C-alpha cells in the first residue's frame, strides 16, 4: 500500500513539473492553460480525479455523448485488448500541446486509462491544467478486466450477493464478455473515434494474465 502511494506521489510531482513547463512554452494559450496546484491537490485528496470501473461501464451503457475514453498505452498494448469505444493516444503524444488543443475539446468528459493508474495521473494533471474535464479510471485496464469483464462469483449464496453477481454478468455481456473474456475488440485509434464496429462473436479467447501496472 505504501509503495502505491509513493508511486502516485512521484507521478503527481512529475506531472506538476510538466504542467508548469507547458504553461510557459511559447505560443501557449494562457486563456485555456492555467496552473492552480491548490485546486488540483484538493481534487486528488477528495478522490474527484478518479472514476470507478463500474461507474465508467454505466456511463458507456447510458450512451453519454460527452464521453471520450482515452487509452494512453502503446499501440501494441491497445491492440491486445482495450475498453470498448476507447481512443488510443499514447502518453507521449497526449502530452503534446497540439494533441490537447485539437483532439480533446473542453466540451468532452475525458476518462484516461493505462494498465494501472500512475501514468494516467500524469496525463490527468496536464489535462486539468488545460481546462479539460478529465478523470482517471481507478485501477486502469487491469481493474476494468477484473470488475467489468471478469466479475467474480458471489461471496455467498444470499439473495443480495446472487443479484449483484447476475447484474455484474449482465454488464459484462454488454461489453461482449461471458464472464471469462478479458478484452473488448472493435476500438479505434487516434484520431478516428466516430465509428465503433460491433464486437465479434465466436469462441471466447483464453484468459490472459493481467498486464503490469503503469
Helices and strands as residue ranges (DSSP letters): H 2-23, H 37-45, E 50-51, H 53-62, E 67-71, H 75-80, E 87-88, H 91-94, H 97-103, E 109-113, H 118-129, E 133-137, H 140-144, I 145-149, H 159-174, E 188-189
